[in-house]
């Protein structure tokens, strides 16, 4: 409920140009001041590199590789629903553009540089790279986490969360997206992953798949 309300609030403010957008301008101003003060090529390249991790490549191939590995492990263990990770990965990959592309077209928000959208552009809100990384890497972590002991699973989830945070930070640092673009996509991804996690738990219990417990 909290995530849904946060997403609705951010979307409303973006649509009407509300006062919450001051968060974006403040974050952009602070980020640019830090970039100027630090004047670090390493940090700038790191920001771009982290941003690139949110692209369809490498996020989607990694998701499919994780799903194939999880399905193979489940099949080796003799699980009836060993194929479950495969449609889960395909569904997650297909869901990303279905959720993001219409929203980008609807809000048609210009990017941090304030340049008007060209006819072929659909807008910056919400962030596609943020959604892609969070949903793809998050789904991969959920599929692999089913196979791990609790401690290893927590470590995997922590690393995945840090990676997704890094992608969002890189996008803001590099002026590729407004902060609220990133936050909205995290809300969307969290809702998708929460639903997927609940579905996987239910199907695993019904099919006797390993849970790592």
N, CA and C of each residue as an Amber inpcrd file, in Angstrom:
protein
   639
   0.8230000  -1.1970000   0.0000000   0.0000000   0.0000000   0.0000000
   0.8710000   1.2660000   0.0000000   1.9310000   1.2570000   0.8170000
   2.8220000   2.4130000   0.8780000   3.4680000   2.6900000  -0.4730000
   3.9310000   1.6250000  -1.1360000   4.5540000   1.7980000  -2.4470000
   3.5590000   2.3320000  -3.4690000   2.3360000   1.8380000  -3.4260000
   1.3030000   2.2910000  -4.3580000   0.9970000   3.7650000  -4.1430000
   0.8800000   4.1680000  -2.8850000   0.6010000   5.5720000  -2.5790000
   1.7660000   6.4700000  -3.0030000   2.9910000   5.9920000  -2.7470000
   4.1600000   6.7810000  -3.1410000   4.2160000   6.9510000  -4.6540000
   3.9480000   5.8740000  -5.3870000   3.9510000   5.9440000  -6.8470000
   2.8620000   6.8810000  -7.3550000   1.6830000   6.7960000  -6.7490000
   0.5740000   7.6660000  -7.1560000   0.9060000   9.1330000  -6.8830000
   1.5130000   9.3990000  -5.7240000   1.8670000  10.7810000  -5.3780000
   2.9020000  11.3460000  -6.3470000   3.9540000  10.5740000  -6.5990000
   4.9980000  11.0480000  -7.5090000   4.4300000  11.2830000  -8.9040000
   3.6210000  10.3360000  -9.3780000   3.0480000  10.4550000 -10.7270000
   2.1410000  11.6770000 -10.8340000   1.3530000  11.9070000  -9.8020000
   0.4730000  13.0770000  -9.7920000   1.2710000  14.3710000  -9.8470000
   2.3290000  14.4570000  -9.0530000   3.1540000  15.6530000  -9.0290000
   3.8600000  15.8840000 -10.3630000   4.3160000  14.8160000 -10.9860000
   4.9430000  14.9530000 -12.2990000   3.9230000  15.4180000 -13.3270000
   2.7120000  14.8750000 -13.2580000   1.6820000  15.2190000 -14.2330000
   1.2600000  16.6830000 -14.1350000   1.1880000  17.2200000 -12.9060000
   0.6880000  18.5930000 -12.7250000   1.8110000  19.5980000 -12.4970000
   3.0650000  19.1240000 -12.4800000   4.1740000  20.0210000 -12.2020000
   4.1200000  20.5710000 -10.7930000   3.8160000  19.7220000  -9.8260000
   3.6030000  20.1350000  -8.4500000   4.8750000  20.4720000  -7.6960000
   4.7140000  20.9010000  -6.4400000   5.8750000  21.3290000  -5.6350000
   6.8690000  20.2170000  -5.3240000   6.4340000  18.9600000  -5.4110000
   7.3550000  17.8650000  -5.1310000   8.5070000  17.8240000  -6.1310000
   8.3030000  18.4430000  -7.2880000   9.3670000  18.4580000  -8.2970000
  10.5780000  19.2600000  -7.8340000  10.4110000  20.0220000  -6.7520000
  11.5730000  20.7170000  -6.1770000  12.6220000  19.7220000  -5.7010000
  12.1850000  18.5100000  -5.3620000  13.1360000  17.4550000  -5.0010000
  14.0650000  17.1630000  -6.1730000  13.5130000  17.1490000  -7.3640000
  14.3220000  16.8870000  -8.5590000  15.3340000  17.9970000  -8.8050000
  14.8590000  19.2310000  -8.7800000  15.7660000  20.3430000  -9.0530000
  16.8290000  20.4670000  -7.9650000  16.4320000  20.2100000  -6.7160000
  17.4110000  20.2510000  -5.6340000  18.4610000  19.1700000  -5.7700000
  18.0230000  17.9430000  -6.1140000  18.9580000  16.8300000  -6.2930000
  19.8880000  17.0810000  -7.4700000  19.3540000  17.6380000  -8.5480000
  20.1970000  17.9270000  -9.7130000  21.2270000  18.9970000  -9.3690000
  20.7870000  20.0400000  -8.6640000  21.7190000  21.1100000  -8.2830000
  22.8300000  20.5730000  -7.3850000  22.4660000  19.7610000  -6.3910000
  23.4630000  19.1940000  -5.4740000  24.4250000  18.2750000  -6.2120000
  23.8900000  17.4540000  -7.1050000  24.7310000  16.5270000  -7.8550000
  25.7370000  17.2720000  -8.7230000  25.2910000  18.3110000  -9.3800000
  26.1940000  19.0670000 -10.2400000  27.2580000  19.7910000  -9.4170000
  26.8820000  20.2760000  -8.2500000  27.8770000  20.8990000  -7.3770000
  28.9310000  19.8830000  -6.9400000  28.4780000  18.6650000  -6.6050000
  29.4210000  17.6240000  -6.1970000  30.3390000  17.2310000  -7.3460000
  29.7820000  17.1090000  -8.5470000  30.6090000  16.7510000  -9.7000000
  31.6790000  17.8110000  -9.9470000  31.2670000  19.0760000  -9.8170000
  32.2140000  20.1680000 -10.0370000  33.2930000  20.1890000  -8.9570000
  32.8620000  19.9790000  -7.7010000  33.8140000  20.0300000  -6.5940000
  34.7990000  18.8630000  -6.6430000  34.2980000  17.6780000  -6.9320000
  35.1620000  16.4950000  -6.9440000  35.9910000  16.4110000  -8.2190000
  35.3710000  16.8130000  -9.3280000  36.0550000  16.8090000 -10.6350000
  36.7860000  15.4770000 -10.8470000  36.0310000  14.3880000 -10.6720000
  36.6190000  13.0580000 -10.7530000  36.1440000  12.3440000 -12.0200000
  37.0610000  12.1070000 -12.9240000  36.7240000  11.3380000 -14.1190000
  36.3260000   9.9130000 -13.7600000  36.9510000   9.3710000 -12.7180000
  36.6340000   8.0160000 -12.2900000  35.1810000   7.9060000 -11.8610000
  34.7110000   8.8540000 -11.0380000  33.3190000   8.8310000 -10.5990000
  32.3680000   9.0330000 -11.7760000  32.7390000   9.9040000 -12.6890000
  31.8800000  10.1470000 -13.8470000  31.7710000   8.9030000 -14.7210000
  32.9000000   8.2190000 -14.9440000  32.8660000   6.9820000 -15.7190000
  32.1090000   5.8880000 -14.9720000  32.2610000   5.8610000 -13.6390000
  31.5280000   4.8890000 -12.8380000  30.0280000   5.1240000 -12.9480000
  29.6250000   6.3910000 -12.9190000  28.2040000   6.7050000 -13.0590000
  27.6420000   6.2260000 -14.3800000  28.3830000   6.4440000 -15.4450000
  27.9360000   5.9910000 -16.7710000  27.9080000   4.4650000 -16.8220000
  28.9390000   3.8200000 -16.2570000  28.9880000   2.3600000 -16.2680000
  27.8390000   1.7420000 -15.4940000  27.5320000   2.2990000 -14.3370000
  26.4100000   1.7920000 -13.5480000  25.0960000   2.0090000 -14.2960000
  24.9630000   3.1540000 -14.9450000  23.7550000   3.4210000 -15.7270000
  23.5620000   2.3740000 -16.8200000  24.6700000   2.0240000 -17.4750000
  24.5970000   1.0550000 -18.5710000  24.1310000  -0.3170000 -18.0960000
  24.3700000  -0.6340000 -16.8210000  23.9130000  -1.9260000 -16.2940000
  22.3960000  -2.0190000 -16.2460000  21.7130000  -0.8710000 -16.3940000
  20.2600000  -0.8820000 -16.4200000  19.6700000  -1.0720000 -17.8000000
  20.5100000  -1.2170000 -18.8110000  19.9990000  -1.4300000 -20.1570000
  19.5140000  -2.8550000 -20.3680000  18.7240000  -3.0760000 -21.4230000
  18.2660000  -4.4420000 -21.7240000  19.4080000  -5.4310000 -21.8290000
  20.5420000  -4.9650000 -22.3360000  21.7930000  -5.7380000 -22.2980000
  22.7110000  -4.9880000 -21.3510000  23.0820000  -5.5930000 -20.2260000
  23.1250000  -7.0350000 -19.9370000  21.9990000  -7.5760000 -19.0690000
  21.0240000  -6.7340000 -18.6820000  20.0570000  -7.1560000 -17.6630000
  19.2050000  -8.3560000 -18.1020000  18.6570000  -8.3060000 -19.3180000
  17.7500000  -9.3690000 -19.7480000  18.4900000 -10.6870000 -20.0050000
  19.6480000 -10.6780000 -20.7000000  20.3810000 -11.9480000 -20.8250000
  20.7550000 -12.5500000 -19.4800000  21.1380000 -11.7330000 -18.5110000
  21.4650000 -12.2590000 -17.1950000  20.2340000 -12.8870000 -16.5440000
  19.0820000 -12.2480000 -16.7100000  17.8360000 -12.8060000 -16.1700000
  17.5440000 -14.1750000 -16.7710000  17.6740000 -14.2970000 -18.0790000
  17.3900000 -15.5810000 -18.7290000  18.4090000 -16.6480000 -18.3290000
  19.6700000 -16.2360000 -18.1770000  20.6920000 -17.1910000 -17.7430000
  20.3880000 -17.6960000 -16.3330000  19.9750000 -16.7980000 -15.4480000
  19.6220000 -17.2080000 -14.0810000  18.4240000 -18.1400000 -14.0860000
  17.4400000 -17.8530000 -14.9320000  16.2500000 -18.7020000 -15.0140000
  16.6090000 -20.0890000 -15.5390000  17.4650000 -20.1430000 -16.5620000
  17.8610000 -21.4420000 -17.1050000  18.6280000 -22.2540000 -16.0720000
  19.4990000 -21.5940000 -15.3190000  20.2520000 -22.2910000 -14.2740000
  19.3180000 -22.8090000 -13.1870000  18.3680000 -21.9770000 -12.7690000
  17.4310000 -22.3950000 -11.7290000  16.5550000 -23.5530000 -12.2000000
  16.1020000 -23.4990000 -13.4520000  15.2820000 -24.5790000 -13.9880000
  16.0850000 -25.8790000 -14.0610000  17.3370000 -25.7750000 -14.4610000
  18.1840000 -26.9770000 -14.5370000  18.3840000 -27.5950000 -13.1560000
  18.6050000 -26.7390000 -12.1500000  18.7710000 -27.2390000 -10.7930000
  17.4890000 -27.8980000 -10.2830000  16.3550000 -27.2840000 -10.5690000
  15.0740000 -27.8650000 -10.1450000  14.8070000 -29.1980000 -10.8520000
  15.1770000 -29.2630000 -12.1350000  14.9630000 -30.5140000 -12.8730000
  15.8710000 -31.6140000 -12.3260000  17.1220000 -31.2570000 -12.0110000
  18.0470000 -32.2390000 -11.4460000  17.5590000 -32.7610000 -10.0980000
  16.8500000 -31.8930000  -9.3680000  16.3190000 -32.2900000  -8.0650000
  15.0090000 -33.0740000  -8.1950000  14.5250000 -33.2440000  -9.4320000
  13.3080000 -34.0130000  -9.6550000  12.0360000 -33.2780000  -9.3190000
  12.0560000 -31.9500000  -9.3710000  10.8660000 -31.1790000  -9.0470000
   9.8710000 -31.2320000 -10.2010000   8.6010000 -31.3520000  -9.8700000
   7.5630000 -31.4650000 -10.8930000   7.4630000 -30.1900000 -11.7230000
   7.6570000 -29.0560000 -11.0760000   7.5430000 -27.7790000 -11.7700000
   8.9280000 -27.1670000 -11.9980000   9.8460000 -27.9670000 -12.5040000
  11.2040000 -27.4970000 -12.7290000  11.2630000 -26.3630000 -13.7410000
  10.2650000 -26.2820000 -14.6220000  10.2410000 -25.2830000 -15.6840000
   9.7670000 -23.9080000 -15.1910000   9.3290000 -23.8090000 -13.9510000
   8.7240000 -22.5820000 -13.4340000   9.5840000 -21.3300000 -13.6220000
  10.9100000 -21.3770000 -13.4120000  11.7010000 -20.1470000 -13.5910000
  11.6680000 -19.5810000 -15.0060000  11.4460000 -20.4320000 -15.9970000
  11.4890000 -19.9640000 -17.3860000  10.3430000 -19.0080000 -17.7160000
   9.0710000 -19.3970000 -17.4940000   8.0000000 -18.4240000 -17.7570000
   8.0530000 -17.2210000 -16.8200000   8.5730000 -17.4150000 -15.6170000
   8.7070000 -16.2740000 -14.7020000   9.6500000 -15.2260000 -15.2860000
  10.7610000 -15.6780000 -15.8560000  11.7230000 -14.7560000 -16.4570000
  11.1520000 -14.0870000 -17.7060000  10.4950000 -14.8740000 -18.5500000
   9.8990000 -14.3060000 -19.7650000   8.8280000 -13.2830000 -19.4050000
   8.0010000 -13.6250000 -18.4130000   6.9530000 -12.7010000 -17.9960000
   7.5150000 -11.4050000 -17.4420000   8.5710000 -11.5100000 -16.6400000
   9.1870000 -10.3100000 -16.0760000   9.7840000  -9.4370000 -17.1690000
  10.4720000 -10.0710000 -18.1230000  11.0770000  -9.3090000 -19.2140000
  10.0190000  -8.6220000 -20.0710000   8.9040000  -9.2990000 -20.2970000
   7.8380000  -8.7140000 -21.1150000   7.1020000  -7.6110000 -20.3730000
   7.0420000  -7.7260000 -19.0620000   6.2840000  -6.7650000 -18.2660000
   6.9560000  -5.3950000 -18.2240000   8.2770000  -5.3620000 -18.3180000
   8.9990000  -4.0890000 -18.1950000   8.5320000  -3.0670000 -19.2360000
   8.5940000  -3.3670000 -20.5340000   8.1350000  -2.3530000 -21.5030000
   6.6330000  -2.1050000 -21.4290000   5.8650000  -3.1130000 -21.0350000
   4.4190000  -2.9210000 -20.9320000   4.0580000  -1.9170000 -19.8460000
   4.8690000  -1.8650000 -18.7960000   4.6200000  -0.9230000 -17.7140000
   5.2400000   0.4460000 -17.9750000   6.4240000   0.4530000 -18.5650000
   7.1850000   1.6960000 -18.6860000   6.8260000   2.4970000 -19.9280000
   6.7470000   1.8470000 -21.0750000   6.5650000   2.5910000 -22.3290000
   5.2850000   3.4280000 -22.3540000   4.1140000   2.8750000 -21.9680000
   2.9100000   3.7200000 -21.9740000   3.0100000   4.8980000 -21.0130000
   3.6450000   4.6800000 -19.8510000   3.7870000   5.7770000 -18.8880000
   4.6790000   6.8780000 -19.4510000   5.7750000   6.4980000 -20.1140000
   6.6460000   7.4970000 -20.7250000   5.8880000   8.3400000 -21.7520000
   5.0800000   7.6720000 -22.5770000   4.3110000   8.3870000 -23.5960000
   3.2520000   9.2830000 -22.9590000   2.6350000   8.8110000 -21.8880000
   1.5600000   9.5650000 -21.2400000   2.1010000  10.8250000 -20.5580000
   3.1630000  10.6960000 -19.7750000   3.6850000  11.8420000 -19.0310000
   4.5350000  12.7620000 -19.9060000   5.2220000  12.1860000 -20.8910000
   6.0340000  12.9720000 -21.8360000   6.8930000  13.9960000 -21.1080000
   7.6100000  13.5600000 -20.1050000   8.4030000  14.4750000 -19.2890000
   9.7770000  14.7190000 -19.9040000  10.1740000  15.9820000 -20.0530000
  11.5360000  16.2660000 -20.5370000  12.5840000  15.8020000 -19.5290000
  13.7990000  15.6020000 -20.0200000  14.8760000  15.1420000 -19.1610000
  15.4980000  16.2670000 -18.3460000  16.5360000  15.9510000 -17.5800000
  17.1520000  16.9310000 -16.6760000  17.7150000  18.1720000 -17.3590000
  18.0220000  18.1040000 -18.6450000  18.5640000  19.2810000 -19.3210000
  17.4670000  20.2280000 -19.8000000  16.1930000  19.8080000 -19.6690000
  15.0810000  20.6810000 -20.0070000  14.8340000  20.8630000 -21.4880000
  15.4800000  20.0630000 -22.3170000  15.2980000  20.1660000 -23.7630000
  13.9360000  19.5750000 -24.1390000  13.1310000  20.2870000 -24.9280000
  11.8220000  19.7460000 -25.3190000  11.9540000  18.4060000 -26.0360000
  10.9630000  17.5680000 -25.8560000  10.9780000  16.2560000 -26.5020000
  10.8560000  16.3910000 -28.0050000  11.5960000  15.5590000 -28.7070000
  11.4390000  15.4720000 -30.1560000  10.2920000  14.5110000 -30.4680000
   9.7750000  14.5180000 -31.6910000   8.6330000  13.6580000 -32.0090000
   8.8710000  12.1720000 -31.7590000  10.1280000  11.7280000 -31.8910000
  10.3950000  10.2980000 -31.7010000  10.6600000   9.9360000 -30.2450000
  10.7410000  10.9110000 -29.3560000  10.9680000  10.6300000 -27.9450000
   9.6490000  10.4840000 -27.1930000   9.6750000   9.6350000 -26.1430000
   8.4510000   9.3910000 -25.3790000   8.5060000   9.9670000 -23.9730000
   9.6390000  10.4880000 -23.5440000   9.7130000  11.0780000 -22.2190000
  10.6090000  10.3030000 -21.2830000  10.8860000  10.9070000 -20.1490000
  11.8480000  10.3570000 -19.1910000  11.1950000   9.7010000 -17.9710000
   9.9000000   9.9020000 -17.7960000   9.2520000   9.3810000 -16.5920000
   8.3300000   8.2160000 -16.9390000   8.4810000   7.0910000 -16.2300000
   9.5190000   6.7340000 -15.2650000  10.7910000   6.2700000 -15.9710000
  11.8080000   5.9670000 -15.1900000  13.0990000   5.5720000 -15.7610000
  13.0690000   4.1320000 -16.2450000  13.2910000   3.9440000 -17.5380000
  13.3110000   2.5980000 -18.0910000  14.5010000   1.7840000 -17.6220000
  15.6700000   2.4200000 -17.5340000  16.8620000   1.7000000 -17.0790000
  16.7110000   1.2570000 -15.6210000  16.1140000   2.1190000 -14.8040000
  15.9060000   1.7420000 -13.4040000  14.9470000   0.5700000 -13.2970000
  13.8530000   0.6300000 -14.0280000  12.8710000  -0.4530000 -13.9860000
  13.4590000  -1.7470000 -14.5340000  14.2040000  -1.6380000 -15.6310000
  14.8000000  -2.8270000 -16.2340000  15.7600000  -3.5090000 -15.2690000
  16.6380000  -2.7210000 -14.6550000  17.6150000  -3.3150000 -13.7390000
  16.9390000  -3.9140000 -12.5250000  16.0080000  -3.1880000 -11.9180000
  15.3830000  -3.6670000 -10.6920000  14.5360000  -4.9120000 -10.9320000
  13.7480000  -4.9080000 -11.9990000  12.8930000  -6.0710000 -12.2770000
  13.7260000  -7.2510000 -12.7440000  14.6560000  -7.0290000 -13.6620000
  15.4400000  -8.1430000 -14.2130000  16.3690000  -8.7460000 -13.1620000
  17.1800000  -7.9060000 -12.5170000  18.1010000  -8.4340000 -11.5090000
  17.3440000  -8.9320000 -10.2810000  16.2600000  -8.2470000  -9.9360000
  15.4650000  -8.6990000  -8.8010000  14.8170000 -10.0450000  -9.0520000
  14.2720000 -10.2360000 -10.2500000  13.6740000 -11.5270000 -10.5950000
  14.7290000 -12.6230000 -10.6120000  15.8950000 -12.3250000 -11.1880000
  16.9760000 -13.3110000 -11.1950000  17.3600000 -13.7090000  -9.7750000
  17.4290000 -12.7280000  -8.8790000  17.7810000 -13.0210000  -7.4880000
  16.7090000 -13.8830000  -6.8170000  15.4500000 -13.5980000  -7.0930000
  14.3770000 -14.4050000  -6.5100000  14.4320000 -15.8510000  -7.0130000
  14.6990000 -16.0300000  -8.2900000  14.7590000 -17.3770000  -8.8520000
  15.9460000 -18.1600000  -8.3080000  17.0840000 -17.4920000  -8.1740000
  18.2640000 -18.1700000  -7.6350000  18.1840000 -18.3230000  -6.1190000
  17.5590000 -17.3670000  -5.4610000  17.4600000 -17.4240000  -4.0080000
  16.6890000 -18.6200000  -3.5010000  15.7870000 -19.1460000  -4.3110000
  15.0300000 -20.3440000  -3.9470000  15.9430000 -21.5430000  -3.7360000
  17.1190000 -21.5050000  -4.3560000  18.0320000 -22.6410000  -4.3240000
  19.0580000 -22.5490000  -3.2040000  19.0730000 -21.4300000  -2.4890000
  20.1500000 -21.1560000  -1.5400000  19.6970000 -21.2920000  -0.0890000
  20.6650000 -21.4850000   0.7710000  20.4120000 -21.4480000   2.2080000
  20.0800000 -20.0140000   2.6160000  19.4020000 -19.8340000   3.7490000
  18.9570000 -18.4850000   4.1440000  20.0660000 -17.4410000   4.1590000
  21.2320000 -17.7790000   4.7170000  22.3150000 -16.8030000   4.7780000
  22.8010000 -16.3860000   3.4060000  22.9790000 -17.3530000   2.5240000
  23.4220000 -17.0550000   1.1610000  22.3550000 -16.2780000   0.4030000
  21.1050000 -16.6190000   0.6580000  20.0140000 -15.9160000  -0.0140000
  19.9830000 -14.4400000   0.3970000  20.1530000 -14.1790000   1.6830000
  20.1820000 -12.7860000   2.1390000  21.3470000 -12.0260000   1.5170000
  22.4900000 -12.6840000   1.4010000  23.6500000 -12.0400000   0.7830000
  23.3680000 -11.7100000  -0.6870000  22.7460000 -12.6460000  -1.3940000
  22.4080000 -12.4140000  -2.7970000  21.4410000 -11.2460000  -2.9350000
  20.4190000 -11.2130000  -2.0830000  19.4410000 -10.1270000  -2.1450000
  20.0920000  -8.7850000  -1.8210000  21.0170000  -8.7760000  -0.8760000
  21.7000000  -7.5360000  -0.5200000  22.5400000  -7.0100000  -1.6760000
  23.3050000  -7.9020000  -2.3040000  24.1370000  -7.5010000  -3.4450000
  23.2630000  -6.9920000  -4.5890000  22.1460000  -7.6690000  -4.8230000
  21.2320000  -7.2540000  -5.8950000  20.6540000  -5.8750000  -5.6130000
  20.2490000  -5.6450000  -4.3670000  19.7020000  -4.3320000  -4.0030000
  20.7440000  -3.2330000  -4.1800000  21.9820000  -3.5100000  -3.7710000
  23.0480000  -2.5220000  -3.9310000  23.3230000  -2.2400000  -5.4070000
  23.2690000  -3.2770000  -6.2390000  23.4700000  -3.0940000  -7.6710000
  22.3850000  -2.1990000  -8.2610000  21.1470000  -2.4480000  -7.8770000
  20.0350000  -1.6480000  -8.3990000  20.1020000  -0.2070000  -7.8880000
  20.5090000  -0.0440000  -6.6300000  20.7230000   1.3090000  -6.1130000
  21.8310000   2.0150000  -6.8900000  22.8720000   1.2680000  -7.2410000
  23.9610000   1.8410000  -8.0080000  23.5200000   2.3110000  -9.3770000
  22.6520000   1.5360000 -10.0240000  22.1390000   1.9420000 -11.3370000
  21.3760000   3.2590000 -11.2150000  20.4870000   3.3410000 -10.2290000
  19.7260000   4.5710000 -10.0420000  20.6140000   5.7540000  -9.7240000
  21.6100000   5.5420000  -8.8520000  22.5340000   6.6170000  -8.5140000
  23.3340000   7.0590000  -9.7270000  23.7490000   6.0940000 -10.5530000
  24.4930000   6.4290000 -11.7610000  23.6730000   7.2590000 -12.7310000
  22.4000000   6.9520000 -12.8460000  21.5260000   7.7060000 -13.7500000
  21.3680000   9.1510000 -13.2960000  21.2080000   9.3400000 -11.9900000
  21.0700000  10.7000000 -11.4660000  22.3990000  11.4420000 -11.5380000
  23.4890000  10.7650000 -11.1610000  24.8140000  11.3890000 -11.1840000
  25.1740000  11.8540000 -12.5980000  24.8050000  11.0570000 -13.5920000
  25.1690000  11.3630000 -14.9820000  24.1740000  12.2910000 -15.6640000
  23.1690000  12.7680000 -14.9230000  22.1290000  13.6360000 -15.4860000
  21.3230000  12.9390000 -16.5760000  21.2060000  11.6270000 -16.4870000
  20.3830000  10.8960000 -17.4440000  18.9120000  10.9040000 -17.0280000
  18.6610000  11.0700000 -15.7310000  17.2860000  11.0470000 -15.2260000
  17.1380000  11.9400000 -14.0150000  15.9170000  12.4030000 -13.8330000
  15.5440000  13.0630000 -12.5890000  15.4730000  12.0210000 -11.4720000
  15.6420000  12.4850000 -10.2450000  15.5610000  11.5750000  -9.1020000
  14.1930000  10.9260000  -8.9970000  13.1270000  11.6880000  -9.2250000
  11.7810000  11.1210000  -9.1020000  11.5020000  10.0780000 -10.1810000
  12.1330000  10.2050000 -11.3460000  12.0070000   9.1590000 -12.3770000
  12.4970000   7.8280000 -11.8270000  13.6320000   7.8940000 -11.1210000
  14.2450000   6.6990000 -10.5600000  13.4010000   6.1420000  -9.4160000
  12.9570000   7.0190000  -8.5090000  12.1670000   6.5660000  -7.3630000
  10.8650000   5.9080000  -7.8100000  10.2270000   6.4690000  -8.8240000
   8.9760000   5.8870000  -9.3190000   9.2030000   4.4870000  -9.8820000
  10.2790000   4.3160000 -10.6150000  10.5670000   2.9970000 -11.1800000
  10.8950000   1.9860000 -10.0950000  11.5620000   2.4350000  -9.0180000
  11.8040000   1.5230000  -7.9090000  10.4920000   1.0800000  -7.2690000
   9.5350000   2.0040000  -7.1620000   8.2230000   1.6340000  -6.6220000
   7.5560000   0.5830000  -7.5030000   7.5750000   0.8100000  -8.8140000
   6.9750000  -0.1440000  -9.7510000   7.6470000  -1.5090000  -9.6290000
   8.9800000  -1.5050000  -9.6240000   9.7210000  -2.7640000  -9.5540000
   9.4540000  -3.4880000  -8.2450000   9.3900000  -2.7510000  -7.1390000
   9.1280000  -3.3900000  -5.8460000   7.7640000  -4.0530000  -5.8210000
   6.7680000  -3.4210000  -6.4220000   5.4350000  -4.0190000  -6.4860000
   5.4510000  -5.2930000  -7.3320000   6.1520000  -5.2390000  -8.4650000
   6.2490000  -6.4270000  -9.3350000   6.9640000  -7.5640000  -8.6090000
   8.0710000  -7.2560000  -7.9590000   8.8610000  -8.2940000  -7.2850000
   8.1280000  -8.8670000  -6.0810000   7.3850000  -8.0350000  -5.3620000
   6.6070000  -8.5380000  -4.2260000   5.5510000  -9.5320000  -4.7010000
   4.8890000  -9.2030000  -5.8110000   3.8840000 -10.1170000  -6.3580000
   4.5330000 -11.4050000  -6.8540000   5.6880000 -11.2780000  -7.5110000
   6.3850000 -12.4610000  -8.0120000   6.8610000 -13.3470000  -6.8660000
   7.4140000 -12.7390000  -5.8170000   7.9060000 -13.5170000  -4.6800000
   6.7700000 -14.3050000  -4.0320000   5.6140000 -13.6680000  -3.8710000
   4.4710000 -14.3530000  -3.2750000   4.0020000 -15.5040000  -4.1610000
   4.0030000 -15.2730000  -5.4790000   3.5800000 -16.3250000  -6.4140000
   4.5500000 -17.5000000  -6.3950000   5.8370000 -17.2020000  -6.3950000
   6.8320000 -18.2730000  -6.3720000   6.7400000 -19.0920000  -5.0950000
   6.5350000 -18.4260000  -3.9560000   6.4030000 -19.1700000  -2.6950000
   5.2170000 -20.1100000  -2.7360000   4.1100000 -19.6140000  -3.2520000
   2.9010000 -20.4440000  -3.3140000   3.0900000 -21.6260000  -4.2550000
   3.6420000 -21.3930000  -5.4300000   3.8360000 -22.4720000  -6.3900000
   4.9000000 -23.4560000  -5.9250000   5.9390000 -22.9550000  -5.2620000
   6.9820000 -23.8380000  -4.7530000   6.4220000 -24.7830000  -3.6980000
   5.5870000 -24.2470000  -2.8310000   4.9940000 -25.1060000  -1.7760000
   4.0930000 -26.1640000  -2.4120000   3.3340000 -25.7420000  -3.4290000
   2.4310000 -26.6830000  -4.0710000   3.1840000 -27.7330000  -4.8800000
   4.3340000 -27.3280000  -5.4670000   5.0730000 -28.2510000  -6.3230000
   6.2410000 -28.9190000  -5.6580000   6.5150000 -28.5330000  -4.4140000
   7.6120000 -29.1790000  -3.6890000   8.9800000 -28.7250000  -4.1270000
   9.0840000 -27.5080000  -4.6970000  10.3840000 -27.0110000  -5.1410000
  11.1900000 -26.5640000  -3.9410000  12.5280000 -26.5420000  -4.0430000
  13.3580000 -26.1640000  -2.9110000  13.1520000 -24.7100000  -2.5280000
  13.2000000 -24.4100000  -1.2570000  13.0280000 -23.0510000  -0.7790000
  14.2750000 -22.5230000  -0.1160000  15.2690000 -23.3680000   0.1430000
  16.4820000 -22.9620000   0.8190000  16.3400000 -22.9010000   2.3180000
  15.1710000 -23.2660000   2.8810000  14.9480000 -23.2140000   4.3220000
  15.4530000 -24.4760000   4.9950000
